């Protein structure tokens, strides 16, 4: 009986942390929307998709949310209504946003009344599902106490507010965690399906080919070792499926590239759109060079000291995880962390959310009470500040 009740207790703890953190963020957003209007009366730096006001959900629709909503409502070729913003974005800006999340918004909108509400529901249902899958995997490796702390630290991350906003982050995290957990169970079909969906959600989905390829190689090596000792080695069909699985995220990205070729006339239009925002790619230290070229500041687009701090922290976590994480998962995290550093610190803390396995490190260190309290205090304070900025159209990540 005790063994059956323990998982339920852990699930309740995870869901309680999720609900408490999201409720706190919503309260901060609603209160600050009334008391701290910030940039609402100034010209906005971002495209704003016209829609009916929704005071309950609208504070979660800022910056990139507008593009997801525009795609969901009018498709990728829909014209920008505002002529001023149309002049600022003359070259297919919607190509920078992958299709699965806005497609789900479009499908759910008739059921919940608006695309804004649909986006919020998708993000906030995907988030706890992701947390439960990740908690389960962490519990197997490090025990439930460390898993709970890792979940808490993730929810406290400043950029974790985007997991409740109308952004594709939560959906991507859910699909990535599902892929990695399926690989632990050697269920390559499910892992490939999740990776295919992840590659249609965010560009980083292509990096799931790394753990898929690693686990396929391990399975082939294991089968080769058993073949000489056992009468019934693993079947060829199972081995073939494992070897084909790394192609799933490649197929997802190729499908979007084919769509871009048909819609925009260039299969790499999504790459060009990202380069327009982030800059051209270079070596992994390009972001640090650009930090000093742009002029260091507390926070901003390319010279943010806050983003620099998170970049250095994630690099340190990569060093820690090299011998402690599963090889495929570490390779995925390394690609997620290093890829944005090849261009800019722009939105690094948000993009690095996908390297969630690395948070096992601070969760282990958090066994010391002073570490746990210090991390929680710093992260929660920054997250509250980010939420105040975000609801008021201030730049966050």
C-alpha positions as a printed NumPy array, in Angstrom:
array([[  0.   ,   0.   ,   0.   ],
       [  2.833,   2.363,   0.819],
       [  4.453,   1.824,  -2.551],
       [  1.185,   2.734,  -4.31 ],
       [  0.577,   5.866,  -2.244],
       [  4.089,   7.33 ,  -2.636],
       [  3.737,   8.194,  -6.35 ],
       [  0.352,   9.788,  -5.695],
       [  1.849,  11.872,  -2.905],
       [  4.645,  13.022,  -5.222],
       [  2.202,  13.882,  -7.991],
       [  0.13 ,  15.928,  -5.572],
       [  3.263,  17.755,  -4.432],
       [  4.221,  18.587,  -8.022],
       [  0.735,  19.793,  -8.905],
       [  0.566,  21.85 ,  -5.706],
       [  3.86 ,  23.582,  -6.551],
       [  2.676,  24.233, -10.098],
       [ -0.657,  25.677,  -8.955],
       [  0.89 ,  27.836,  -6.214],
       [  3.579,  29.271,  -8.487],
       [  1.169,  30.047, -11.331],
       [ -1.365,  31.606,  -8.994],
       [  1.346,  33.808,  -7.481],
       [  2.494,  34.924, -10.921],
       [ -1.053,  35.734, -11.972],
       [ -1.613,  37.807,  -8.829],
       [  1.631,  39.706,  -9.409],
       [  0.603,  40.328, -13.013],
       [ -2.91 ,  41.537, -12.202],
       [ -1.799,  43.792,  -9.346],
       [  1.085,  45.303, -11.296],
       [ -1.181,  45.832, -14.315],
       [ -3.258,  48.15 , -12.131],
       [ -0.475,  49.849, -10.203],
       [  2.45 ,  49.852, -12.669],
       [  1.329,  50.524, -16.256],
       [  4.946,  50.844, -17.498],
       [  5.146,  51.144, -21.3  ],
       [  1.501,  51.069, -22.303],
       [  1.367,  54.723, -23.327],
       [  4.603,  54.564, -25.32 ],
       [  5.115,  53.271, -28.87 ],
       [  5.581,  49.532, -28.675],
       [  8.612,  47.863, -30.185],
       [  6.672,  44.803, -31.233],
       [  3.845,  43.898, -33.548],
       [  0.473,  43.735, -31.758],
       [ -2.159,  41.446, -33.211],
       [ -5.62 ,  43.072, -33.008],
       [ -8.118,  41.187, -30.851],
       [-10.888,  41.754, -28.345],
       [ -9.654,  42.702, -24.891],
       [ -9.547,  39.833, -22.408],
       [ -8.452,  41.267, -19.034],
       [ -8.126,  37.836, -17.414],
       [ -5.912,  36.217, -20.05 ],
       [ -4.539,  39.201, -21.951],
       [ -1.643,  39.898, -19.569],
       [ -0.157,  36.578, -20.772],
       [ -0.116,  37.739, -24.412],
       [  2.973,  39.844, -25.005],
       [  5.787,  40.028, -27.555],
       [  6.094,  36.689, -29.4  ],
       [  2.583,  35.779, -28.259],
       [  1.302,  38.237, -30.832],
       [  2.895,  36.301, -33.676],
       [  1.509,  32.977, -32.492],
       [ -1.957,  34.536, -32.226],
       [ -1.674,  36.114, -35.699],
       [ -0.691,  32.762, -37.226],
       [ -3.477,  30.954, -35.373],
       [ -6.105,  33.466, -36.506],
       [ -4.986,  34.242, -40.043],
       [ -2.283,  31.813, -41.104],
       [  1.324,  32.465, -42.034],
       [  0.496,  34.662, -45.018],
       [ -1.94 ,  36.93 , -43.144],
       [ -1.012,  40.627, -43.631],
       [ -0.126,  42.819, -40.653],
       [ -2.972,  45.271, -40.13 ],
       [ -0.982,  48.199, -38.728],
       [  0.898,  49.966, -41.6  ],
       [  3.615,  51.211, -39.219],
       [  4.332,  47.693, -37.993],
       [  4.014,  46.353, -41.535],
       [  6.864,  48.658, -42.551],
       [  8.992,  47.359, -39.672],
       [  8.477,  43.713, -40.686],
       [  8.526,  43.618, -44.51 ],
       [ 10.001,  40.128, -44.982],
       [  7.826,  37.235, -43.811],
       [  8.228,  37.631, -40.02 ],
       [  5.79 ,  34.812, -39.253],
       [  8.307,  32.329, -40.696],
       [ 10.256,  32.585, -37.442],
       [  7.539,  30.708, -35.528],
       [  6.969,  26.984, -35.858],
       [  3.472,  25.647, -36.611],
       [  2.35 ,  23.089, -34.016],
       [  1.531,  25.52 , -31.2  ],
       [ -0.493,  28.01 , -33.311],
       [ -2.241,  25.065, -34.985],
       [ -3.395,  23.791, -31.581],
       [ -4.541,  27.312, -30.672],
       [ -6.616,  27.46 , -33.844],
       [ -8.218,  24.087, -33.108],
       [ -9.039,  24.93 , -29.485],
       [-10.199,  28.529, -29.979],
       [-13.84 ,  27.686, -30.887],
       [-14.151,  25.661, -27.68 ],
       [-12.839,  28.304, -25.252],
       [-14.02 ,  31.47 , -26.967],
       [-10.802,  33.143, -28.128],
       [ -7.322,  32.417, -29.385],
       [ -5.837,  34.133, -26.326],
       [ -7.688,  31.803, -23.959],
       [ -6.803,  28.805, -26.127],
       [ -3.095,  29.627, -26.009],
       [ -3.219,  30.056, -22.246],
       [ -4.976,  26.731, -21.725],
       [ -2.55 ,  24.845, -23.955],
       [  0.487,  26.267, -22.163],
       [ -0.931,  25.708, -18.709],
       [ -2.021,  22.136, -19.349],
       [  1.268,  21.208, -20.994],
       [  3.326,  22.635, -18.114],
       [  2.116,  20.314, -15.309],
       [  2.215,  17.355, -17.69 ],
       [  5.862,  18.149, -18.408],
       [  6.635,  18.556, -14.703],
       [  5.109,  15.174, -13.87 ],
       [  7.104,  13.381, -16.581],
       [ 10.341,  15.064, -15.599],
       [  9.729,  14.455, -11.89 ],
       [  9.247,  10.767, -12.627],
       [ 12.545,  10.539, -14.504],
       [ 14.437,  12.476, -11.825],
       [ 12.965,  10.34 ,  -9.05 ],
       [ 14.382,   7.24 , -10.71 ],
       [ 17.876,   8.738, -10.83 ],
       [ 18.156,  10.862,  -7.689],
       [ 15.134,  10.168,  -5.503],
       [ 11.872,  12.042,  -4.901],
       [ 13.331,  14.748,  -2.625],
       [ 15.81 ,  15.932,  -5.274],
       [ 13.097,  15.66 ,  -7.932],
       [ 10.774,  17.911,  -5.934],
       [ 13.481,  20.53 ,  -5.494],
       [ 14.318,  20.445,  -9.211],
       [ 10.661,  21.023, -10.076],
       [ 10.503,  23.889,  -7.594],
       [ 13.649,  25.537,  -8.958],
       [ 12.344,  25.223, -12.498],
       [  9.081,  26.925, -11.523],
       [ 11.09 ,  29.662,  -9.772],
       [ 13.237,  30.425, -12.838],
       [ 12.514,  33.965, -14.071],
       [ 11.949,  32.749, -17.64 ],
       [  9.537,  30.051, -16.417],
       [  6.777,  32.658, -16.568],
       [  6.786,  32.012, -20.334],
       [  5.551,  28.495, -19.608],
       [  2.227,  30.062, -18.631],
       [  2.259,  32.751, -21.313],
       [  1.089,  32.305, -24.882],
       [  4.432,  30.926, -25.953],
       [  5.378,  27.478, -27.258],
       [  7.748,  26.773, -24.344],
       [  5.491,  24.467, -22.307],
       [  4.456,  22.387, -25.309],
       [  8.075,  21.977, -26.354],
       [  9.12 ,  20.971, -22.845],
       [  6.344,  18.389, -22.642],
       [  7.297,  16.802, -25.963],
       [ 11.01 ,  16.831, -25.09 ],
       [ 10.44 ,  15.229, -21.693],
       [  8.139,  12.631, -23.274],
       [ 10.853,  11.783, -25.813],
       [ 13.584,  11.429, -23.185],
       [ 11.394,   9.359, -20.848],
       [ 10.308,   7.069, -23.703],
       [ 13.973,   6.515, -24.56 ],
       [ 14.615,   5.404, -20.986],
       [ 11.922,   2.763, -21.535],
       [ 13.364,   1.828, -24.961],
       [ 10.095,   2.834, -26.617],
       [ 11.569,   4.284, -29.762],
       [  8.27 ,   4.673, -31.572],
       [  6.839,   6.967, -28.89 ],
       [ 10.146,   8.798, -28.56 ],
       [ 10.27 ,   9.43 , -32.316],
       [  6.674,  10.694, -32.365],
       [  7.389,  13.119, -29.506],
       [ 10.593,  14.315, -31.208],
       [  8.736,  14.879, -34.481],
       [  6.211,  17.063, -32.643],
       [  8.967,  18.931, -30.801],
       [ 10.688,  19.755, -34.098],
       [  7.403,  21.272, -35.306],
       [  7.194,  23.353, -32.136],
       [ 10.617,  24.955, -31.766],
       [ 13.891,  24.831, -33.746],
       [ 15.653,  23.17 , -30.801],
       [ 13.566,  20.061, -31.442],
       [ 16.193,  18.994, -33.973],
       [ 18.602,  18.427, -31.07 ],
       [ 16.513,  15.48 , -29.886],
       [ 18.187,  13.557, -32.707],
       [ 21.242,  13.383, -30.415],
       [ 19.707,  11.292, -27.596],
       [ 17.727,   9.283, -30.15 ],
       [ 20.906,   8.447, -32.064],
       [ 22.851,   7.627, -28.915],
       [ 20.185,   5.249, -27.606],
       [ 19.861,   3.624, -31.041],
       [ 23.61 ,   2.964, -31.077],
       [ 23.471,   1.532, -27.546],
       [ 20.618,  -0.758, -28.546],
       [ 22.511,  -1.988, -31.609],
       [ 25.637,  -2.643, -29.536],
       [ 23.596,  -4.486, -26.886],
       [ 21.932,  -6.606, -29.572],
       [ 25.3  ,  -7.455, -31.111],
       [ 26.622,  -8.611, -27.739],
       [ 23.572, -10.787, -27.12 ],
       [ 23.45 , -12.27 , -30.596],
       [ 26.216, -14.747, -29.918],
       [ 24.89 , -15.819, -26.523],
       [ 21.121, -16.077, -26.931],
       [ 18.85 , -17.985, -29.244],
       [ 16.423, -15.057, -29.608],
       [ 18.268, -11.739, -29.95 ],
       [ 16.277,  -8.513, -30.463],
       [ 14.319,  -8.546, -33.719],
       [ 15.409,  -6.71 , -36.826],
       [ 12.213,  -4.658, -36.87 ],
       [ 12.933,  -3.286, -33.395],
       [ 16.508,  -2.46 , -34.354],
       [ 15.371,  -0.79 , -37.58 ],
       [ 12.866,   1.35 , -35.661],
       [ 15.572,   2.459, -33.251],
       [ 17.898,   3.381, -36.119],
       [ 15.178,   5.322, -37.93 ],
       [ 14.067,   7.229, -34.82 ],
       [ 16.779,   9.955, -35.06 ],
       [ 15.263,  10.895, -38.418],
       [ 11.97 ,  11.891, -36.751],
       [ 13.06 ,  15.383, -35.613],
       [ 14.868,  15.84 , -38.934],
       [ 11.594,  15.005, -40.699],
       [  9.724,  17.515, -38.553],
       [ 12.142,  20.302, -39.401],
       [ 12.166,  19.266, -43.073],
       [  8.357,  19.399, -43.153],
       [  8.392,  22.994, -41.929],
       [ 11.166,  23.86 , -44.395],
       [  9.032,  22.444, -47.211],
       [  6.108,  24.532, -45.983],
       [  8.317,  27.646, -45.967],
       [  9.429,  26.892, -49.514],
       [  5.825,  26.698, -50.649],
       [  4.548,  29.678, -48.641],
       [  7.496,  32.087, -48.707],
       [  9.526,  30.806, -51.651],
       [ 12.528,  29.862, -49.501],
       [ 12.887,  26.671, -47.413],
       [ 15.28 ,  28.482, -45.059],
       [ 13.113,  31.538, -44.483],
       [ 12.708,  30.548, -40.821],
       [ 16.514,  30.667, -40.448],
       [ 16.719,  34.091, -42.073],
       [ 13.966,  35.392, -39.785],
       [ 15.841,  34.223, -36.696],
       [ 19.058,  35.793, -38.   ],
       [ 17.227,  39.096, -38.441],
       [ 16.449,  39.09 , -34.727],
       [ 19.452,  37.317, -33.231],
       [ 22.203,  38.057, -35.738],
       [ 24.33 ,  35.733, -37.842],
       [ 25.861,  32.645, -36.304],
       [ 29.472,  32.235, -35.24 ],
       [ 31.471,  30.231, -32.704],
       [ 29.886,  29.548, -29.26 ],
       [ 31.613,  32.577, -27.75 ],
       [ 29.955,  34.946, -30.237],
       [ 27.283,  35.911, -27.677],
       [ 29.916,  37.009, -25.154],
       [ 31.735,  39.108, -27.739],
       [ 28.473,  40.744, -28.726],
       [ 27.679,  41.421, -25.056],
       [ 30.655,  43.772, -24.869],
       [ 30.111,  45.166, -28.376],
       [ 26.519,  46.1  , -27.501],
       [ 27.474,  47.753, -24.24 ],
       [ 26.828,  45.85 , -21.   ],
       [ 23.648,  46.761, -19.147],
       [ 21.612,  45.262, -16.333],
       [ 19.142,  43.909, -18.851],
       [ 18.355,  44.337, -22.526],
       [ 18.511,  42.606, -25.87 ],
       [ 22.157,  41.709, -26.524],
       [ 24.071,  43.257, -23.609],
       [ 22.085,  41.912, -20.667],
       [ 24.134,  41.124, -17.572],
       [ 21.232,  39.046, -16.247],
       [ 21.315,  36.882, -19.367],
       [ 25.108,  36.709, -19.158],
       [ 24.83 ,  35.386, -15.607],
       [ 22.397,  32.68 , -16.691],
       [ 24.62 ,  31.748, -19.639],
       [ 27.633,  31.277, -17.371],
       [ 25.518,  29.319, -14.89 ],
       [ 24.263,  26.933, -17.571],
       [ 27.797,  26.416, -18.883],
       [ 28.872,  25.499, -15.354],
       [ 25.947,  23.082, -15.105],
       [ 27.058,  21.472, -18.361],
       [ 30.462,  20.779, -16.826],
       [ 28.772,  19.258, -13.761],
       [ 26.446,  17.132, -15.847],
       [ 29.086,  15.706, -18.191],
       [ 29.696,  12.643, -16.014],
       [ 26.448,  12.694, -14.052],
       [ 23.694,  12.887, -16.651],
       [ 22.826,  10.214, -19.176],
       [ 24.975,  10.752, -22.256],
       [ 22.136,  11.404, -24.679],
       [ 20.392,  13.83 , -22.334],
       [ 23.637,  15.694, -21.692],
       [ 24.271,  16.003, -25.44 ],
       [ 20.781,  17.434, -25.912],
       [ 21.364,  19.967, -23.118],
       [ 24.759,  20.94 , -24.535],
       [ 23.237,  21.664, -27.933],
       [ 20.377,  23.652, -26.38 ],
       [ 22.792,  25.793, -24.342],
       [ 25.512,  26.313, -26.967],
       [ 23.283,  27.   , -29.985],
       [ 21.983,  30.427, -28.849],
       [ 25.471,  31.393, -27.664],
       [ 26.583,  31.162, -31.283],
       [ 24.568,  34.308, -31.994],
       [ 23.552,  36.424, -28.998],
       [ 22.431,  36.462, -25.364],
       [ 19.068,  37.61 , -26.729],
       [ 16.398,  35.572, -24.821],
       [ 19.007,  33.1  , -23.581],
       [ 17.296,  32.356, -20.249],
       [ 14.06 ,  31.465, -22.053],
       [ 15.72 ,  29.328, -24.715],
       [ 17.766,  27.512, -22.051],
       [ 14.596,  26.282, -20.331],
       [ 14.796,  23.33 , -22.723],
       [ 18.002,  22.21 , -20.943],
       [ 15.867,  21.237, -17.938],
       [ 17.839,  18.036, -17.091],
       [ 20.701,  20.273, -15.934],
       [ 18.61 ,  21.512, -13.   ],
       [ 19.379,  18.212, -11.289],
       [ 22.617,  19.887, -10.142],
       [ 21.15 ,  22.736,  -8.05 ],
       [ 18.509,  20.295,  -6.796],
       [ 21.303,  18.136,  -5.358],
       [ 23.116,  21.156,  -3.925],
       [ 19.816,  22.306,  -2.417],
       [ 20.082,  19.583,   0.199],
       [ 21.948,  22.246,   2.144],
       [ 19.341,  24.539,   3.604],
       [ 21.239,  27.769,   2.997],
       [ 21.707,  26.899,  -0.674],
       [ 18.044,  26.023,  -1.039],
       [ 16.827,  29.252,   0.557],
       [ 19.318,  31.448,  -1.288],
       [ 18.435,  29.992,  -4.686],
       [ 14.712,  30.252,  -4.01 ],
       [ 14.977,  33.867,  -2.822],
       [ 17.045,  35.059,  -5.778],
       [ 15.018,  33.229,  -8.422],
       [ 11.596,  34.176,  -7.036],
       [ 12.606,  37.845,  -6.736],
       [ 13.827,  37.924, -10.333],
       [ 10.733,  36.116, -11.555],
       [  8.433,  38.631,  -9.843],
       [ 10.379,  41.474, -11.473],
       [ 10.156,  39.769, -14.864],
       [  6.405,  39.328, -14.453],
       [  5.933,  43.026, -13.673],
       [  7.934,  43.935, -16.773],
       [  6.254,  41.356, -18.99 ],
       [  2.659,  42.381, -18.266],
       [  3.572,  46.022, -18.916],
       [  5.252,  45.272, -22.28 ],
       [  8.736,  45.603, -20.827],
       [ 11.371,  43.416, -22.455],
       [ 12.065,  40.23 , -20.485],
       [ 13.42 ,  37.43 , -22.688]])
